Amino acid sequence: MEFKQIFKSLILIALLAVGTSVFAVEDTDLTDQIVPKQYPKKYTPAYIKQITPAYKCTGKEEIFYVALDMLKDTKGMYSRNAILGSNLSQKPVQIEFKDLSQINQEYANFDALGWKKGKKLYIYINTKHKDAPAGAIAALLSHEALHQDEFNSLAEETYAWTMEAVVWEEIVKLYPESNDTSSALVKRENTLKKLLEKGNYTNQYIKKSVMQNSGYKSLPSYSPGFEKL
């Protein structure tokens, strides 16, 4: 009798151990599906792991992989492809968050910069936007990817701002959760979107804002590839 009781106890312990293991696997699977607040729901850790090889050539920040992937099926596809290497340098653009005042104090409050160093292209995004939704960063990248040389102009900025506004409008339709109005970058995007809408989807009011921007006061009217305002 004593042996049988011991045997039953061992079986019970074994069953409890199996049950614990099953629950542990389930908990791990659930953890793997947790999506950061900055990302749309589909960007689970498993999905990001799947897309990472296509985007890791652009830098180390995961949020940039998500942002670039979000440009698919939008008018920002040109910018996405440019960042991945279809640009004047024929090399992937390197993206990173940066304190822009380290480049020049005049850039301290800029949201981002397109930069050329030697034969390489860079996009520096102000560190204040580290917590911005990936969708807002996607729209900003669609703008900065158009700056591919050392020249800039009012016409180029007008085109880039308009691209950013158009892409943001698409992003918000595809991923409504991107419109987190507590984000400073989202506020920028919504301002551009309103200017686009006010101009009946022309660059009329965006162009006016570019002309009035004190950060662009030294820019020429035109630059290579952007000969019209």
Protein Blocks (a to p, Z undefined) as FASTA:
>chain_A
ZZmmmmmmmmmmmmmmmmmmmmmmmmmmmmmmpccfkbcfklcfklmmmmmmmmmmnojb
lklmmmmmmmgoiaklmmmmmmnopafkopacddddddfklmomklmmpmbdcddehjbc
cddddfklmmgcfklmmmmmmmmmmpmbfbdcfklmmmmmmmmmmmmmmmmmmmmmlmcc
kbmklmmmmmmmmmmmmnoopaklmmmmmmmpmklmmpcfbdehiabZZ
